[in-house]
Amino acid sequence: MENRTARLTILIDPRKKKLFEEICARQDLNSSQVVRKLMRQFMLENIPTDEVPDWLVPHVKYDDIKK
């Protein structure tokens, strides 16, 4: 887990926010956890392998934690 945090503010349609939070809650996750996971996936999919910083490499698969 990261040592420090930074705020990311996004504007989304209220209906999408409500549905997103409901789906997160059904999976016992909060919206921040899911957004961080999506960001990691996006970065790993869009950066050349030789440029991936060590701190971005997952040590444990997310699906293993969720089980």
C-alpha positions in Angstrom: 0.0 0.0 0.0 1.1 3.5 -0.7 2.7 5.6 2.1 1.2 8.9 1.0 -2.0 9.8 -0.7 -3.0 12.5 -3.2 -6.5 13.5 -4.0 -8.0 12.9 -7.5 -11.3 14.7 -8.1 -13.4 13.7 -11.0 -16.8 14.8 -12.2 -19.3 12.1 -13.3 -23.0 11.8 -13.9 -24.7 11.3 -10.6 -26.6 8.2 -11.9 -23.3 6.6 -12.9 -21.8 7.4 -9.5 -24.7 5.9 -7.6 -24.7 2.7 -9.7 -20.9 2.4 -9.4 -21.0 2.8 -5.6 -23.9 0.2 -5.4 -21.8 -2.3 -7.4 -18.8 -1.6 -5.2 -20.8 -2.2 -2.1 -22.2 -5.5 -3.3 -18.5 -6.6 -3.7 -17.6 -5.3 -0.2 -15.3 -2.7 -1.8 -15.3 1.1 -1.7 -15.1 3.2 -4.8 -11.5 4.3 -4.0 -10.3 0.7 -3.9 -11.9 0.0 -7.3 -10.6 3.2 -8.9 -7.0 2.5 -7.7 -7.3 -1.0 -9.2 -8.6 0.3 -12.5 -5.7 2.9 -12.6 -3.1 0.2 -11.9 -4.5 -2.0 -14.7 -4.6 1.0 -17.1 -1.1 2.0 -16.4 0.2 -1.6 -16.7 -1.6 -2.1 -20.0 -0.3 1.2 -21.5 3.3 1.4 -20.4 6.1 -0.5 -22.1 7.3 -3.4 -20.0 10.8 -2.1 -19.6 9.5 1.2 -18.2 7.2 -0.3 -15.5 8.4 1.0 -12.1 8.9 -1.6 -9.3 6.4 0.1 -7.1 3.7 -0.5 -9.8 4.3 -4.2 -10.1 1.6 -6.1 -8.1 3.1 -8.5 -5.6 -0.2 -10.3 -5.0 -3.0 -10.7 -7.6 -6.1 -8.7 -6.7 -8.3 -11.7 -7.3 -6.3 -13.7 -4.7 -7.1 -11.0 -2.1 -10.8 -10.9 -3.0 -11.3 -14.6 -2.4 
